[in-house]
Amino acid sequence: RPRFYALGSGAGRSVVLAAMMGFQATGWELLEGVHTIGATLADRAELAGATEVMEHAELRHGNLLDADLRDAEAVMISTLCFGELLMAKTLCHLARQLPVGCKVLTLKKALPPSPLFEVKEKFQLAMTWGTCEVLLSERTAVLALEPTVDRGPRVQTRWRHVTALATGPRAAEITTRNHPATV
């Protein structure tokens, strides 16, 4: 099954829906109370006979920046409440983890500017709480740039160009060059 991750998964509706659509789905939610509601609903779904679907849906309580996303094919990020610092940290995490070709859906806010992700589509989607702009991005480049977050008067994501020596005993050495991209 392809892998789907929901970061800021709330009560887990998107996770269950992705599992129903054939994904192995995992949701990460930081707010303990919201995660507990999702876990309770998942238990009820299993008791109601949705065991097969729930075998492919997992809800985790924790920080999305701790999520291992290296096998992701699709990621949905509920960025509604994200400030610019969390958006920048999220971008750095995605840049380090996501494979090329991975699709990323963000709600309301686009990922900060990056040479590694390209916005492919924008559309409006009806949610239970109202209409929301959804942005579909795709990981389009390999990590030849290493992201770092600077907290100054403005949050910035700086991309350090990383070049590894391909062969020989010094293959692990790298050189860097700064590429600032203001968020």
LUMZA-736971 format. One record per atom (N, C-alpha, C): residue number from 1; x, y, z. Coordinates in steps of 0.05 Angstrom, whole numbers, plus 5000, padded with zeros to 4 digits. Example, Ala and Ser with C-alpha at 12.3 -4.5 7.8 and 13.67 -1.06 7.14 Angstrom:
! residues 2
num = 1	u = 5264	v = 4886	w = 5156 $
num = 1	u = 5246	v = 4910	w = 5156 $
num = 1	u = 5264	v = 4934	w = 5156 $
num = 2	u = 5257	v = 4955	w = 5142 $
num = 2	u = 5273	v = 4979	w = 5143 $
num = 2	u = 5258	v = 5001	w = 5157 $
//
This chain:
! residues 183
num = 1	u = 5017	v = 4976	w = 5000 $
num = 1	u = 5000	v = 5000	w = 5000 $
num = 1	u = 5017	v = 5025	w = 5000 $
num = 2	u = 5010	v = 5045	w = 4985 $
num = 2	u = 5025	v = 5070	w = 4986 $
num = 2	u = 5021	v = 5084	w = 5013 $
num = 3	u = 5041	v = 5100	w = 5021 $
num = 3	u = 5041	v = 5113	w = 5047 $
num = 3	u = 5030	v = 5141	w = 5046 $
num = 4	u = 5011	v = 5147	w = 5065 $
num = 4	u = 4999	v = 5174	w = 5068 $
num = 4	u = 5004	v = 5182	w = 5097 $
num = 5	u = 5012	v = 5208	w = 5101 $
num = 5	u = 5015	v = 5219	w = 5127 $
num = 5	u = 4999	v = 5245	w = 5129 $
num = 6	u = 4985	v = 5248	w = 5152 $
num = 6	u = 4971	v = 5273	w = 5158 $
num = 6	u = 4985	v = 5285	w = 5182 $
num = 7	u = 4995	v = 5309	w = 5178 $
num = 7	u = 5010	v = 5323	w = 5199 $
num = 7	u = 4992	v = 5345	w = 5209 $
num = 8	u = 4985	v = 5343	w = 5235 $
num = 8	u = 4964	v = 5360	w = 5246 $
num = 8	u = 4937	v = 5346	w = 5239 $
num = 9	u = 4936	v = 5320	w = 5246 $
num = 9	u = 4914	v = 5303	w = 5236 $
num = 9	u = 4887	v = 5307	w = 5251 $
num = 10	u = 4887	v = 5323	w = 5272 $
num = 10	u = 4862	v = 5327	w = 5287 $
num = 10	u = 4851	v = 5301	w = 5297 $
num = 11	u = 4825	v = 5297	w = 5293 $
num = 11	u = 4812	v = 5272	w = 5303 $
num = 11	u = 4816	v = 5249	w = 5283 $
num = 12	u = 4830	v = 5253	w = 5261 $
num = 12	u = 4838	v = 5231	w = 5244 $
num = 12	u = 4820	v = 5225	w = 5221 $
num = 13	u = 4802	v = 5242	w = 5214 $
num = 13	u = 4784	v = 5237	w = 5191 $
num = 13	u = 4799	v = 5232	w = 5165 $
num = 14	u = 4819	v = 5249	w = 5160 $
num = 14	u = 4835	v = 5246	w = 5135 $
num = 14	u = 4850	v = 5220	w = 5135 $
num = 15	u = 4859	v = 5211	w = 5158 $
num = 15	u = 4874	v = 5186	w = 5160 $
num = 15	u = 4856	v = 5162	w = 5154 $
num = 16	u = 4832	v = 5162	w = 5165 $
num = 16	u = 4813	v = 5140	w = 5160 $
num = 16	u = 4805	v = 5141	w = 5130 $
num = 17	u = 4799	v = 5164	w = 5119 $
num = 17	u = 4792	v = 5166	w = 5091 $
num = 17	u = 4814	v = 5156	w = 5073 $
num = 18	u = 4839	v = 5163	w = 5079 $
num = 18	u = 4862	v = 5153	w = 5063 $
num = 18	u = 4864	v = 5123	w = 5065 $
num = 19	u = 4859	v = 5111	w = 5089 $
num = 19	u = 4860	v = 5082	w = 5092 $
num = 19	u = 4838	v = 5070	w = 5075 $
num = 20	u = 4815	v = 5082	w = 5074 $
num = 20	u = 4792	v = 5072	w = 5058 $
num = 20	u = 4799	v = 5073	w = 5028 $
num = 21	u = 4816	v = 5092	w = 5020 $
num = 21	u = 4824	v = 5095	w = 4992 $
num = 21	u = 4848	v = 5078	w = 4985 $
num = 22	u = 4857	v = 5061	w = 5003 $
num = 22	u = 4879	v = 5043	w = 4996 $
num = 22	u = 4906	v = 5050	w = 5006 $
num = 23	u = 4909	v = 5071	w = 5021 $
num = 23	u = 4935	v = 5079	w = 5032 $
num = 23	u = 4940	v = 5066	w = 5059 $
num = 24	u = 4965	v = 5062	w = 5066 $
num = 24	u = 4973	v = 5057	w = 5094 $
num = 24	u = 4976	v = 5085	w = 5106 $
num = 25	u = 4959	v = 5093	w = 5124 $
num = 25	u = 4957	v = 5120	w = 5132 $
num = 25	u = 4965	v = 5124	w = 5162 $
num = 26	u = 4980	v = 5145	w = 5167 $
num = 26	u = 4988	v = 5152	w = 5194 $
num = 26	u = 4983	v = 5182	w = 5198 $
num = 27	u = 4971	v = 5188	w = 5221 $
num = 27	u = 4966	v = 5216	w = 5228 $
num = 27	u = 4982	v = 5224	w = 5253 $
num = 28	u = 4993	v = 5248	w = 5253 $
num = 28	u = 5007	v = 5259	w = 5276 $
num = 28	u = 4992	v = 5284	w = 5286 $
num = 29	u = 4985	v = 5283	w = 5312 $
num = 29	u = 4971	v = 5306	w = 5324 $
num = 29	u = 4985	v = 5313	w = 5350 $
num = 30	u = 4992	v = 5339	w = 5353 $
num = 30	u = 5006	v = 5348	w = 5377 $
num = 30	u = 4987	v = 5352	w = 5401 $
num = 31	u = 4962	v = 5362	w = 5396 $
num = 31	u = 4944	v = 5368	w = 5418 $
num = 31	u = 4933	v = 5342	w = 5429 $
num = 32	u = 4939	v = 5337	w = 5455 $
num = 32	u = 4931	v = 5311	w = 5467 $
num = 32	u = 4901	v = 5307	w = 5468 $
num = 33	u = 4886	v = 5327	w = 5474 $
num = 33	u = 4857	v = 5324	w = 5475 $
num = 33	u = 4845	v = 5317	w = 5448 $
num = 34	u = 4855	v = 5329	w = 5427 $
num = 34	u = 4845	v = 5323	w = 5400 $
num = 34	u = 4853	v = 5295	w = 5392 $
num = 35	u = 4878	v = 5288	w = 5398 $
num = 35	u = 4888	v = 5261	w = 5392 $
num = 35	u = 4870	v = 5240	w = 5407 $
num = 36	u = 4864	v = 5245	w = 5432 $
num = 36	u = 4847	v = 5226	w = 5448 $
num = 36	u = 4820	v = 5223	w = 5435 $
num = 37	u = 4808	v = 5244	w = 5425 $
num = 37	u = 4782	v = 5242	w = 5411 $
num = 37	u = 4786	v = 5224	w = 5387 $
num = 38	u = 4807	v = 5228	w = 5371 $
num = 38	u = 4811	v = 5211	w = 5348 $
num = 38	u = 4816	v = 5182	w = 5355 $
num = 39	u = 4831	v = 5177	w = 5376 $
num = 39	u = 4836	v = 5149	w = 5385 $
num = 39	u = 4810	v = 5136	w = 5394 $
num = 40	u = 4793	v = 5151	w = 5407 $
num = 40	u = 4767	v = 5140	w = 5416 $
num = 40	u = 4750	v = 5133	w = 5392 $
num = 41	u = 4749	v = 5151	w = 5372 $
num = 41	u = 4733	v = 5146	w = 5348 $
num = 41	u = 4744	v = 5122	w = 5333 $
num = 42	u = 4770	v = 5119	w = 5332 $
num = 42	u = 4782	v = 5096	w = 5318 $
num = 42	u = 4774	v = 5070	w = 5332 $
num = 43	u = 4775	v = 5070	w = 5359 $
num = 43	u = 4766	v = 5046	w = 5374 $
num = 43	u = 4737	v = 5040	w = 5367 $
num = 44	u = 4720	v = 5060	w = 5366 $
num = 44	u = 4692	v = 5056	w = 5360 $
num = 44	u = 4688	v = 5045	w = 5332 $
num = 45	u = 4704	v = 5055	w = 5313 $
num = 45	u = 4702	v = 5045	w = 5285 $
num = 45	u = 4709	v = 5016	w = 5284 $
num = 46	u = 4730	v = 5007	w = 5299 $
num = 46	u = 4737	v = 4979	w = 5299 $
num = 46	u = 4714	v = 4962	w = 5311 $
num = 47	u = 4703	v = 4972	w = 5333 $
num = 47	u = 4681	v = 4957	w = 5346 $
num = 47	u = 4656	v = 4956	w = 5327 $
num = 48	u = 4653	v = 4976	w = 5310 $
num = 48	u = 4630	v = 4976	w = 5292 $
num = 48	u = 4635	v = 4959	w = 5267 $
num = 49	u = 4658	v = 4946	w = 5265 $
num = 49	u = 4663	v = 4928	w = 5243 $
num = 49	u = 4682	v = 4938	w = 5221 $
num = 50	u = 4694	v = 4961	w = 5225 $
num = 50	u = 4712	v = 4972	w = 5206 $
num = 50	u = 4741	v = 4964	w = 5211 $
num = 51	u = 4744	v = 4939	w = 5220 $
num = 51	u = 4771	v = 4929	w = 5228 $
num = 51	u = 4790	v = 4930	w = 5204 $
num = 52	u = 4781	v = 4921	w = 5181 $
num = 52	u = 4799	v = 4920	w = 5158 $
num = 52	u = 4811	v = 4948	w = 5150 $
num = 53	u = 4793	v = 4968	w = 5151 $
num = 53	u = 4802	v = 4995	w = 5145 $
num = 53	u = 4821	v = 5005	w = 5167 $
num = 54	u = 4813	v = 5000	w = 5192 $
num = 54	u = 4829	v = 5010	w = 5215 $
num = 54	u = 4856	v = 4997	w = 5217 $
num = 55	u = 4860	v = 4973	w = 5205 $
num = 55	u = 4886	v = 4960	w = 5205 $
num = 55	u = 4906	v = 4977	w = 5189 $
num = 56	u = 4896	v = 4995	w = 5172 $
num = 56	u = 4913	v = 5011	w = 5155 $
num = 56	u = 4913	v = 5040	w = 5163 $
num = 57	u = 4902	v = 5046	w = 5186 $
num = 57	u = 4901	v = 5074	w = 5197 $
num = 57	u = 4914	v = 5074	w = 5224 $
num = 58	u = 4932	v = 5093	w = 5228 $
num = 58	u = 4946	v = 5095	w = 5254 $
num = 58	u = 4946	v = 5125	w = 5262 $
num = 59	u = 4938	v = 5130	w = 5287 $
num = 59	u = 4938	v = 5157	w = 5298 $
num = 59	u = 4959	v = 5159	w = 5319 $
num = 60	u = 4978	v = 5178	w = 5316 $
num = 60	u = 4999	v = 5182	w = 5336 $
num = 60	u = 4997	v = 5209	w = 5349 $
num = 61	u = 5003	v = 5209	w = 5375 $
num = 61	u = 5005	v = 5234	w = 5389 $
num = 61	u = 5034	v = 5243	w = 5390 $
num = 62	u = 5040	v = 5266	w = 5378 $
num = 62	u = 5068	v = 5275	w = 5378 $
num = 62	u = 5072	v = 5298	w = 5359 $
num = 63	u = 5096	v = 5308	w = 5359 $
num = 63	u = 5104	v = 5331	w = 5343 $
num = 63	u = 5109	v = 5322	w = 5314 $
num = 64	u = 5097	v = 5336	w = 5295 $
num = 64	u = 5100	v = 5328	w = 5267 $
num = 64	u = 5129	v = 5329	w = 5258 $
num = 65	u = 5146	v = 5345	w = 5272 $
num = 65	u = 5174	v = 5346	w = 5265 $
num = 65	u = 5189	v = 5321	w = 5272 $
num = 66	u = 5176	v = 5303	w = 5287 $
num = 66	u = 5188	v = 5277	w = 5294 $
num = 66	u = 5179	v = 5255	w = 5276 $
num = 67	u = 5161	v = 5261	w = 5257 $
num = 67	u = 5150	v = 5240	w = 5239 $
num = 67	u = 5172	v = 5231	w = 5219 $
num = 68	u = 5174	v = 5205	w = 5216 $
num = 68	u = 5191	v = 5193	w = 5196 $
num = 68	u = 5175	v = 5191	w = 5170 $
num = 69	u = 5182	v = 5207	w = 5150 $
num = 69	u = 5166	v = 5210	w = 5126 $
num = 69	u = 5181	v = 5199	w = 5101 $
num = 70	u = 5202	v = 5185	w = 5105 $
num = 70	u = 5219	v = 5177	w = 5083 $
num = 70	u = 5205	v = 5159	w = 5062 $
num = 71	u = 5183	v = 5145	w = 5071 $
num = 71	u = 5169	v = 5128	w = 5052 $
num = 71	u = 5143	v = 5140	w = 5042 $
num = 72	u = 5139	v = 5166	w = 5046 $
num = 72	u = 5114	v = 5179	w = 5040 $
num = 72	u = 5110	v = 5181	w = 5009 $
num = 73	u = 5085	v = 5177	w = 5001 $
num = 73	u = 5077	v = 5183	w = 4974 $
num = 73	u = 5059	v = 5207	w = 4973 $
num = 74	u = 5045	v = 5212	w = 4996 $
num = 74	u = 5027	v = 5235	w = 4998 $
num = 74	u = 5027	v = 5244	w = 5027 $
num = 75	u = 5027	v = 5271	w = 5031 $
num = 75	u = 5027	v = 5283	w = 5058 $
num = 75	u = 5007	v = 5305	w = 5057 $
num = 76	u = 4989	v = 5306	w = 5078 $
num = 76	u = 4971	v = 5328	w = 5081 $
num = 76	u = 4979	v = 5342	w = 5107 $
num = 77	u = 4981	v = 5369	w = 5105 $
num = 77	u = 4989	v = 5384	w = 5128 $
num = 77	u = 4968	v = 5405	w = 5134 $
num = 78	u = 4957	v = 5404	w = 5158 $
num = 78	u = 4937	v = 5423	w = 5166 $
num = 78	u = 4951	v = 5448	w = 5177 $
num = 79	u = 4957	v = 5466	w = 5159 $
num = 79	u = 4974	v = 5489	w = 5166 $
num = 79	u = 4958	v = 5513	w = 5175 $
num = 80	u = 4932	v = 5509	w = 5182 $
num = 80	u = 4914	v = 5531	w = 5189 $
num = 80	u = 4925	v = 5549	w = 5211 $
num = 81	u = 4937	v = 5536	w = 5232 $
num = 81	u = 4946	v = 5551	w = 5255 $
num = 81	u = 4977	v = 5554	w = 5256 $
num = 82	u = 4990	v = 5547	w = 5235 $
num = 82	u = 5019	v = 5549	w = 5234 $
num = 82	u = 5029	v = 5578	w = 5231 $
num = 83	u = 5047	v = 5586	w = 5248 $
num = 83	u = 5060	v = 5612	w = 5244 $
num = 83	u = 5084	v = 5608	w = 5225 $
num = 84	u = 5097	v = 5630	w = 5218 $
num = 84	u = 5118	v = 5628	w = 5199 $
num = 84	u = 5142	v = 5611	w = 5208 $
num = 85	u = 5148	v = 5611	w = 5234 $
num = 85	u = 5170	v = 5594	w = 5244 $
num = 85	u = 5164	v = 5565	w = 5241 $
num = 86	u = 5139	v = 5556	w = 5249 $
num = 86	u = 5132	v = 5528	w = 5246 $
num = 86	u = 5131	v = 5520	w = 5216 $
num = 87	u = 5121	v = 5538	w = 5199 $
num = 87	u = 5121	v = 5533	w = 5170 $
num = 87	u = 5150	v = 5528	w = 5160 $
num = 88	u = 5168	v = 5545	w = 5169 $
num = 88	u = 5196	v = 5542	w = 5160 $
num = 88	u = 5208	v = 5516	w = 5171 $
num = 89	u = 5203	v = 5509	w = 5196 $
num = 89	u = 5213	v = 5484	w = 5207 $
num = 89	u = 5201	v = 5460	w = 5193 $
num = 90	u = 5175	v = 5462	w = 5186 $
num = 90	u = 5161	v = 5440	w = 5172 $
num = 90	u = 5174	v = 5436	w = 5145 $
num = 91	u = 5179	v = 5458	w = 5131 $
num = 91	u = 5192	v = 5457	w = 5104 $
num = 91	u = 5219	v = 5443	w = 5107 $
num = 92	u = 5235	v = 5450	w = 5126 $
num = 92	u = 5261	v = 5438	w = 5130 $
num = 92	u = 5258	v = 5408	w = 5135 $
num = 93	u = 5238	v = 5400	w = 5151 $
num = 93	u = 5234	v = 5372	w = 5157 $
num = 93	u = 5226	v = 5357	w = 5132 $
num = 94	u = 5208	v = 5368	w = 5116 $
num = 94	u = 5199	v = 5356	w = 5091 $
num = 94	u = 5222	v = 5353	w = 5072 $
num = 95	u = 5239	v = 5374	w = 5070 $
num = 95	u = 5262	v = 5374	w = 5052 $
num = 95	u = 5281	v = 5352	w = 5058 $
num = 96	u = 5285	v = 5346	w = 5084 $
num = 96	u = 5303	v = 5325	w = 5092 $
num = 96	u = 5292	v = 5297	w = 5089 $
num = 97	u = 5265	v = 5295	w = 5088 $
num = 97	u = 5253	v = 5269	w = 5090 $
num = 97	u = 5238	v = 5259	w = 5065 $
num = 98	u = 5224	v = 5276	w = 5051 $
num = 98	u = 5207	v = 5267	w = 5029 $
num = 98	u = 5222	v = 5259	w = 5004 $
num = 99	u = 5213	v = 5238	w = 4992 $
num = 99	u = 5225	v = 5230	w = 4966 $
num = 99	u = 5215	v = 5247	w = 4943 $
num = 100	u = 5230	v = 5249	w = 4922 $
num = 100	u = 5222	v = 5263	w = 4898 $
num = 100	u = 5196	v = 5250	w = 4888 $
num = 101	u = 5177	v = 5267	w = 4880 $
num = 101	u = 5151	v = 5257	w = 4870 $
num = 101	u = 5129	v = 5256	w = 4890 $
num = 102	u = 5137	v = 5259	w = 4916 $
num = 102	u = 5117	v = 5259	w = 4937 $
num = 102	u = 5098	v = 5283	w = 4934 $
num = 103	u = 5072	v = 5279	w = 4937 $
num = 103	u = 5053	v = 5301	w = 4936 $
num = 103	u = 5048	v = 5311	w = 4964 $
num = 104	u = 5045	v = 5338	w = 4966 $
num = 104	u = 5041	v = 5351	w = 4992 $
num = 104	u = 5017	v = 5369	w = 4989 $
num = 105	u = 4996	v = 5364	w = 5005 $
num = 105	u = 4973	v = 5381	w = 5007 $
num = 105	u = 4975	v = 5399	w = 5032 $
num = 106	u = 4972	v = 5425	w = 5028 $
num = 106	u = 4971	v = 5443	w = 5051 $
num = 106	u = 4945	v = 5457	w = 5051 $
num = 107	u = 4934	v = 5462	w = 5075 $
num = 107	u = 4909	v = 5476	w = 5077 $
num = 107	u = 4914	v = 5506	w = 5084 $
num = 108	u = 4904	v = 5523	w = 5067 $
num = 108	u = 4904	v = 5552	w = 5071 $
num = 108	u = 4931	v = 5565	w = 5065 $
num = 109	u = 4953	v = 5553	w = 5073 $
num = 109	u = 4980	v = 5565	w = 5070 $
num = 109	u = 4997	v = 5548	w = 5053 $
num = 110	u = 5012	v = 5560	w = 5035 $
num = 110	u = 5031	v = 5545	w = 5018 $
num = 110	u = 5057	v = 5540	w = 5034 $
num = 111	u = 5072	v = 5521	w = 5026 $
num = 111	u = 5098	v = 5517	w = 5038 $
num = 111	u = 5115	v = 5542	w = 5032 $
num = 112	u = 5134	v = 5549	w = 5049 $
num = 112	u = 5151	v = 5572	w = 5043 $
num = 112	u = 5166	v = 5567	w = 5017 $
num = 113	u = 5176	v = 5588	w = 5004 $
num = 113	u = 5190	v = 5585	w = 4978 $
num = 113	u = 5214	v = 5565	w = 4981 $
num = 114	u = 5217	v = 5548	w = 4962 $
num = 114	u = 5237	v = 5527	w = 4963 $
num = 114	u = 5245	v = 5518	w = 4935 $
num = 115	u = 5270	v = 5513	w = 4930 $
num = 115	u = 5278	v = 5502	w = 4904 $
num = 115	u = 5271	v = 5472	w = 4902 $
num = 116	u = 5260	v = 5460	w = 4923 $
num = 116	u = 5255	v = 5431	w = 4923 $
num = 116	u = 5226	v = 5424	w = 4919 $
num = 117	u = 5208	v = 5443	w = 4922 $
num = 117	u = 5179	v = 5438	w = 4920 $
num = 117	u = 5167	v = 5458	w = 4900 $
num = 118	u = 5147	v = 5448	w = 4885 $
num = 118	u = 5133	v = 5464	w = 4865 $
num = 118	u = 5103	v = 5462	w = 4870 $
num = 119	u = 5090	v = 5485	w = 4871 $
num = 119	u = 5061	v = 5485	w = 4874 $
num = 119	u = 5049	v = 5477	w = 4847 $
num = 120	u = 5034	v = 5456	w = 4846 $
num = 120	u = 5022	v = 5446	w = 4821 $
num = 120	u = 4993	v = 5455	w = 4817 $
num = 121	u = 4979	v = 5459	w = 4839 $
num = 121	u = 4951	v = 5466	w = 4836 $
num = 121	u = 4941	v = 5479	w = 4862 $
num = 122	u = 4921	v = 5497	w = 4858 $
num = 122	u = 4907	v = 5510	w = 4880 $
num = 122	u = 4877	v = 5507	w = 4875 $
num = 123	u = 4862	v = 5500	w = 4896 $
num = 123	u = 4834	v = 5497	w = 4892 $
num = 123	u = 4819	v = 5501	w = 4919 $
num = 124	u = 4794	v = 5506	w = 4918 $
num = 124	u = 4777	v = 5510	w = 4941 $
num = 124	u = 4764	v = 5483	w = 4948 $
num = 125	u = 4762	v = 5477	w = 4974 $
num = 125	u = 4751	v = 5452	w = 4982 $
num = 125	u = 4732	v = 5457	w = 5006 $
num = 126	u = 4708	v = 5445	w = 5005 $
num = 126	u = 4689	v = 5448	w = 5027 $
num = 126	u = 4698	v = 5429	w = 5050 $
num = 127	u = 4701	v = 5441	w = 5073 $
num = 127	u = 4708	v = 5425	w = 5097 $
num = 127	u = 4683	v = 5426	w = 5116 $
num = 128	u = 4684	v = 5411	w = 5137 $
num = 128	u = 4662	v = 5411	w = 5156 $
num = 128	u = 4659	v = 5438	w = 5170 $
num = 129	u = 4681	v = 5454	w = 5171 $
num = 129	u = 4681	v = 5480	w = 5184 $
num = 129	u = 4680	v = 5503	w = 5165 $
num = 130	u = 4678	v = 5498	w = 5139 $
num = 130	u = 4676	v = 5520	w = 5119 $
num = 130	u = 4693	v = 5513	w = 5094 $
num = 131	u = 4696	v = 5532	w = 5077 $
num = 131	u = 4712	v = 5528	w = 5052 $
num = 131	u = 4741	v = 5537	w = 5057 $
num = 132	u = 4759	v = 5522	w = 5046 $
num = 132	u = 4788	v = 5526	w = 5050 $
num = 132	u = 4803	v = 5524	w = 5024 $
num = 133	u = 4824	v = 5542	w = 5021 $
num = 133	u = 4842	v = 5538	w = 4998 $
num = 133	u = 4861	v = 5516	w = 5004 $
num = 134	u = 4864	v = 5498	w = 4984 $
num = 134	u = 4882	v = 5475	w = 4986 $
num = 134	u = 4904	v = 5479	w = 4965 $
num = 135	u = 4928	v = 5475	w = 4973 $
num = 135	u = 4950	v = 5477	w = 4954 $
num = 135	u = 4964	v = 5450	w = 4951 $
num = 136	u = 4966	v = 5441	w = 4926 $
num = 136	u = 4979	v = 5415	w = 4920 $
num = 136	u = 5007	v = 5421	w = 4910 $
num = 137	u = 5027	v = 5412	w = 4924 $
num = 137	u = 5055	v = 5415	w = 4916 $
num = 137	u = 5067	v = 5388	w = 4911 $
num = 138	u = 5089	v = 5388	w = 4898 $
num = 138	u = 5104	v = 5363	w = 4893 $
num = 138	u = 5133	v = 5367	w = 4898 $
num = 139	u = 5145	v = 5347	w = 4910 $
num = 139	u = 5174	v = 5347	w = 4914 $
num = 139	u = 5186	v = 5342	w = 4886 $
num = 140	u = 5201	v = 5362	w = 4876 $
num = 140	u = 5210	v = 5360	w = 4848 $
num = 140	u = 5241	v = 5358	w = 4846 $
num = 141	u = 5255	v = 5361	w = 4867 $
num = 141	u = 5285	v = 5360	w = 4865 $
num = 141	u = 5296	v = 5345	w = 4889 $
num = 142	u = 5320	v = 5334	w = 4885 $
num = 142	u = 5334	v = 5320	w = 4906 $
num = 142	u = 5347	v = 5340	w = 4925 $
num = 143	u = 5355	v = 5331	w = 4948 $
num = 143	u = 5367	v = 5348	w = 4968 $
num = 143	u = 5396	v = 5353	w = 4962 $
num = 144	u = 5400	v = 5374	w = 4945 $
num = 144	u = 5427	v = 5383	w = 4940 $
num = 144	u = 5431	v = 5409	w = 4956 $
num = 145	u = 5409	v = 5417	w = 4969 $
num = 145	u = 5410	v = 5441	w = 4986 $
num = 145	u = 5401	v = 5432	w = 5014 $
num = 146	u = 5415	v = 5441	w = 5034 $
num = 146	u = 5408	v = 5434	w = 5061 $
num = 146	u = 5393	v = 5458	w = 5074 $
num = 147	u = 5368	v = 5454	w = 5083 $
num = 147	u = 5354	v = 5476	w = 5095 $
num = 147	u = 5361	v = 5480	w = 5124 $
num = 148	u = 5362	v = 5505	w = 5132 $
num = 148	u = 5365	v = 5513	w = 5160 $
num = 148	u = 5346	v = 5536	w = 5166 $
num = 149	u = 5338	v = 5539	w = 5191 $
num = 149	u = 5320	v = 5561	w = 5198 $
num = 149	u = 5335	v = 5581	w = 5215 $
num = 150	u = 5334	v = 5607	w = 5207 $
num = 150	u = 5345	v = 5628	w = 5222 $
num = 150	u = 5323	v = 5644	w = 5235 $
num = 151	u = 5325	v = 5650	w = 5261 $
num = 151	u = 5305	v = 5667	w = 5275 $
num = 151	u = 5318	v = 5694	w = 5280 $
num = 152	u = 5311	v = 5713	w = 5264 $
num = 152	u = 5321	v = 5740	w = 5268 $
num = 152	u = 5296	v = 5758	w = 5269 $
num = 153	u = 5299	v = 5782	w = 5259 $
num = 153	u = 5275	v = 5799	w = 5258 $
num = 153	u = 5253	v = 5786	w = 5241 $
num = 154	u = 5261	v = 5771	w = 5221 $
num = 154	u = 5242	v = 5756	w = 5204 $
num = 154	u = 5252	v = 5727	w = 5202 $
num = 155	u = 5234	v = 5708	w = 5202 $
num = 155	u = 5242	v = 5680	w = 5199 $
num = 155	u = 5251	v = 5676	w = 5171 $
num = 156	u = 5274	v = 5663	w = 5168 $
num = 156	u = 5285	v = 5657	w = 5142 $
num = 156	u = 5293	v = 5628	w = 5140 $
num = 157	u = 5289	v = 5617	w = 5117 $
num = 157	u = 5299	v = 5591	w = 5111 $
num = 157	u = 5323	v = 5595	w = 5093 $
num = 158	u = 5346	v = 5586	w = 5102 $
num = 158	u = 5370	v = 5589	w = 5086 $
num = 158	u = 5377	v = 5561	w = 5074 $
num = 159	u = 5384	v = 5561	w = 5049 $
num = 159	u = 5390	v = 5536	w = 5036 $
num = 159	u = 5420	v = 5536	w = 5031 $
num = 160	u = 5434	v = 5518	w = 5045 $
num = 160	u = 5462	v = 5515	w = 5041 $
num = 160	u = 5467	v = 5494	w = 5019 $
num = 161	u = 5481	v = 5502	w = 4998 $
num = 161	u = 5486	v = 5483	w = 4977 $
num = 161	u = 5506	v = 5463	w = 4987 $
num = 162	u = 5500	v = 5438	w = 4985 $
num = 162	u = 5517	v = 5416	w = 4996 $
num = 162	u = 5527	v = 5400	w = 4973 $
num = 163	u = 5553	v = 5397	w = 4970 $
num = 163	u = 5565	v = 5381	w = 4950 $
num = 163	u = 5583	v = 5360	w = 4963 $
num = 164	u = 5577	v = 5335	w = 4959 $
num = 164	u = 5594	v = 5313	w = 4971 $
num = 164	u = 5613	v = 5303	w = 4950 $
num = 165	u = 5637	v = 5297	w = 4958 $
num = 165	u = 5656	v = 5284	w = 4941 $
num = 165	u = 5647	v = 5256	w = 4936 $
num = 166	u = 5644	v = 5248	w = 4911 $
num = 166	u = 5631	v = 5222	w = 4904 $
num = 166	u = 5649	v = 5197	w = 4910 $
num = 167	u = 5675	v = 5200	w = 4908 $
num = 167	u = 5691	v = 5176	w = 4912 $
num = 167	u = 5715	v = 5182	w = 4929 $
num = 168	u = 5730	v = 5161	w = 4937 $
num = 168	u = 5754	v = 5165	w = 4951 $
num = 168	u = 5750	v = 5166	w = 4982 $
num = 169	u = 5772	v = 5168	w = 4997 $
num = 169	u = 5771	v = 5169	w = 5026 $
num = 169	u = 5758	v = 5194	w = 5037 $
num = 170	u = 5756	v = 5215	w = 5021 $
num = 170	u = 5744	v = 5240	w = 5031 $
num = 170	u = 5715	v = 5244	w = 5022 $
num = 171	u = 5701	v = 5222	w = 5016 $
num = 171	u = 5674	v = 5223	w = 5005 $
num = 171	u = 5655	v = 5237	w = 5023 $
num = 172	u = 5659	v = 5237	w = 5049 $
num = 172	u = 5641	v = 5249	w = 5068 $
num = 172	u = 5644	v = 5279	w = 5071 $
num = 173	u = 5665	v = 5290	w = 5060 $
num = 173	u = 5670	v = 5319	w = 5062 $
num = 173	u = 5649	v = 5335	w = 5046 $
num = 174	u = 5641	v = 5357	w = 5056 $
num = 174	u = 5622	v = 5374	w = 5042 $
num = 174	u = 5632	v = 5403	w = 5041 $
num = 175	u = 5623	v = 5417	w = 5020 $
num = 175	u = 5627	v = 5446	w = 5019 $
num = 175	u = 5600	v = 5459	w = 5019 $
num = 176	u = 5599	v = 5483	w = 5030 $
num = 176	u = 5573	v = 5497	w = 5031 $
num = 176	u = 5574	v = 5525	w = 5019 $
num = 177	u = 5551	v = 5534	w = 5010 $
num = 177	u = 5548	v = 5561	w = 5000 $
num = 177	u = 5519	v = 5570	w = 5008 $
num = 178	u = 5516	v = 5593	w = 5021 $
num = 178	u = 5490	v = 5602	w = 5030 $
num = 178	u = 5472	v = 5612	w = 5007 $
num = 179	u = 5446	v = 5604	w = 5008 $
num = 179	u = 5426	v = 5614	w = 4990 $
num = 179	u = 5402	v = 5623	w = 5006 $
num = 180	u = 5401	v = 5648	w = 5015 $
num = 180	u = 5378	v = 5657	w = 5032 $
num = 180	u = 5353	v = 5658	w = 5015 $
num = 181	u = 5331	v = 5649	w = 5027 $
num = 181	u = 5304	v = 5652	w = 5015 $
num = 181	u = 5286	v = 5660	w = 5037 $
num = 182	u = 5279	v = 5686	w = 5038 $
num = 182	u = 5262	v = 5696	w = 5060 $
num = 182	u = 5234	v = 5683	w = 5058 $
num = 183	u = 5225	v = 5674	w = 5081 $
num = 183	u = 5198	v = 5662	w = 5083 $
num = 183	u = 5178	v = 5684	w = 5086 $
//
